Structures are given as C-alpha cells and as structure tokens.
C-alpha cells in the first residue's frame, strides 16, 4: 500500500465522522433545504463524492473552510446558511461506503496531499 494513502485515510474517515457528529445537532429548515437542493447544479453521485472528498482533504479544518462549505452547498448537502440540511446525513453514510469501494480508494490516491486535493477542486469545482 502506498504510504501516502495510508497516512491520508486515517485523516479522512475521522473528519467525516466528526462532521457527521457535529452536524447531527444542527437542525435544518425544510424550505432552506429545498432552496439549496434546487440551486445545486446537477452532478453524478460519483462527482459529488469526489468533490466532497477533495474538499475534506484540502483542509486541516474543513468545518472552518469556506471552500468546503461552498462544495457542500453546491452538492446539495448544506443550506444557504452553511448548515447541514436534511440530505447531509444520508450523503455522509453513502460517502463512507463510497470511500471503501474501488473508485473511492483510487480517488483517495489521486488526492493524497492537500495540494492535489486543492488542484482537483480548482479544476472541477466552479463556484
């Protein structure tokens, strides 16, 4: 196994868990979630997971990162106030499964540094 990927994996999974735990206390307004869901540009599930993974990997503190919040709004899991909406928990559960499949594992190798993750976002995430 690539040493960089084994170092990256422990950072991603706890970050996902931390975000899920912190967001579980947040409530979302149905109307704001609907507005955000409608505003999100259409993306495949794989694209959504890649953007989310890259946004997590690009920062030591994703919850404080404006880029992470922007990605989450764009993929339809944060509301207009940068709070997790009613789609968030389901998406995080799906994301954990995605990170364990072949596509997710390969993608993690592609973004195994902050610079690579930021580069991915600059190429594929247009705000």
N, C-alpha and C positions, 0 to 999 in steps of 0.2 A: 504494500500500500504506500502511496505517496506520502511522505512525511508532512507536507503542507496540508494535505486534505485531512489527515488525522488530527492535526492541530486546529483546523478550521471547524470540523464537525462538532467538537465539544462546545465551541462558542455559539454556533447557530442554534442547536437544539435548546440549550438553556435560555437563549434570547427569545426564542419562540414561546417557550413555557412562561417566561417572565412576562412577556407582553400579554399572553392569554390570561394569566392570573391577574395582572393589573387591570386589564380591560373587563374582567368579569364583574368588577364592582361598578363599572360605568353603565348607565342606562342610556338607551338611545330613543330619540323621539321618532315615531313611525314616519311622520311627514318628512323629516330631515333625511332619514334613511332612504325614503322613496326618491327624494330630490337627488341625492347623491348617486343612487343606483341608476337613475335615468341619465345623469350627467356623465357617468363613466363611459369612456369610449369602448366599443366592442373589442374584446380581446379573447383569444382562446384561453382555456384553463391553463395550458402549459405556459403561455406568455404571462399570465397573471402570476403564476408561481415563480417564474424566472425573475420577474420584476421585484416581487416581494423578497425573494432570497437575496437578490443583489442589493436591495435597499437595506436589508438586515446586515449583510456582510460589509457594507460600505461605511459603517459607523460603529464605534465602540458603545454608543448610547443611542440606539435607534429612536427611542421614545422622545428624545430631545432633538432629533434631526428633522429639519424642515423637509428635506428630500424624502425621507421615509414617510412622513405624513402626506406629502404630495402623491407619492406612489400609492399609498393606501386609499386615498380619496379617488385616484384615477382608476384603481381596480375595483372600486365599489365596496370597500370594507370599512371606511371611515366616513363620517358625516362631514358637513361643511364646517363644523367646529373642531375638526381634527380629533374626534372621539370615535371609538369603535361603534359600528352600527349593528343591526340585527343579523347581518351577514358574516360578521367577523369571526365568531366562534366556530361556525361551520367551516369557514375558509381555513382557519388555522388547523383544525383537525385534518382537513384534506391536505393541507400543506405538509404536515408532519408525514403523512403517508407518501406524498409526492417526493419528499426528500429521500425516502428509503427506496424508491424504485430506480430502475436503471437510468432514466432520463435525469432524475434529480441528483443522483450520485455523480453522473457525468458533468452536469452543470456546476455542481459544487467544486469540482476540479478546475473548471474553467474560470471560476471567480474566487480562487483560494487566497487572494490578497485583497486588501481594501482598494488598492489601485485598480485591480482587474474588475472588481465589483463596480467601482465608480465609472470605469471606462464602459462597461456594459450599459449602465444607466444612461451615460451620455449618448451612446449610440441608439438605444432602443426606447428610451423614455423621453418623450417630448411633452413638456408641461403645457 
